Amino acid sequence: MAFRPEHEIYKRRFSRNLGVGLALAAFVALVFALTVVKVKRGEPLEGYDHVVSSSLLPKEEAAP
Amino acid sequence: MTDTTAYQGATATQHEPGFGDYVQLLKPRVMSLVVFTALVGLLVAPVHLHPVEAFSAILFIALGAGASGALNMWWDADIDAVMKRTARRPVPAGKVAGGEALGLGVALSGISVVMLWLATNWVAAALLAFTIFFYAVVYSMWLKRTTPQNIVIGGAAGAFPPMIGWVCATGSVSVEAVLMFALIFMWTPPHFWALALFMKEDYHTAGVPMLTVTHGRKATRVHILVYTLLLVPVALGAAVTSIGGPFTLAVAVVLNAWFVLGAVRIWRRDEPVAEADKYSVEKAFFRFSLLYLFLHFAAFLVELALKSAGIGGW
């Protein structure tokens, strides 16, 4: 018994699913990379919690 | 889904788009111009972003441009269907449903604006949001079908990307950003009117009030010349700012002299002559207009490279 050949509609559906999947994976990777860059820079994340804010210290004390 | 539903015939397959159909909704050719001009705006700015931030900025500006393209295709499907140049677009061709184009456009608009804000700053994100609104609502929904000045005012949407690129880096608008905007803004009318001269039946059939349809072809030729002349001081002005230099100025002089010459040739022709040689001058002007814009922005990049080598800039 011969199998019916795959309908063209499945190819289109697969291309769409693959494209959306890859786009989402790329988006996640990009957000991760952006997060790493922003966190490493640090300035916007400086808060008034239990950490000394270096920008509020006099220059001589803030210097490493 | 079973095989039964998959084989229901034309109605089942008609709205089963492939990934490429969605990409076509984003007008990739327009996006390439947006990417290039936004990249130039970002690179020539005096403040430099981290490469990841710069890449993200360009990506989300391009995505925003694509979103407005999808919204335009959703709204203009009726016009696109009767114009030869646009009849094969995904919505009029029946590959993608109008509602899907709308959904994709709205979703990508939101994603691109929010992500540009997170990646760079809120001013750039606000400018991108305004650009999408301007292209989708002001141009597509309002101006395009009501006034022959549609191209003139609507051209602003295509002119924003280099300004957004600049603002991504600096956080504010300056004279250089305004002049890059003005360069594309003033270039758009002669570019599209030249196209309208040799695609005349398309706009007429679709009932789009292009200048060729409302004011006639002679008036369009005059307008092309006037706008080309108005473009000259803008192009030369950009070349004498901080993003320009002797090289950019030389390129601007040559390009504008050539562009004005083309506009004069169009202005001096009449319809019988143009029809006799199948609008060769108008087509050549249109092709050169693409090169004109590309070379102008490429010159800014070359000037930047020359500056870093210590021999460019003022």
Interface residues (C-beta under 8 A of the other chain):
Chain A: R4 H7 E8 I9 Y10 K11 R12 R13 S15 R16 L18 G19 V20 L30 A33 L34 V36 V37 R41
Chain B: D3 A6 Y7 A12 T13 E16 P17 G18 F19 G20 Y22 V23 H50 V52 E53 F55 S56 L59 L118 A119
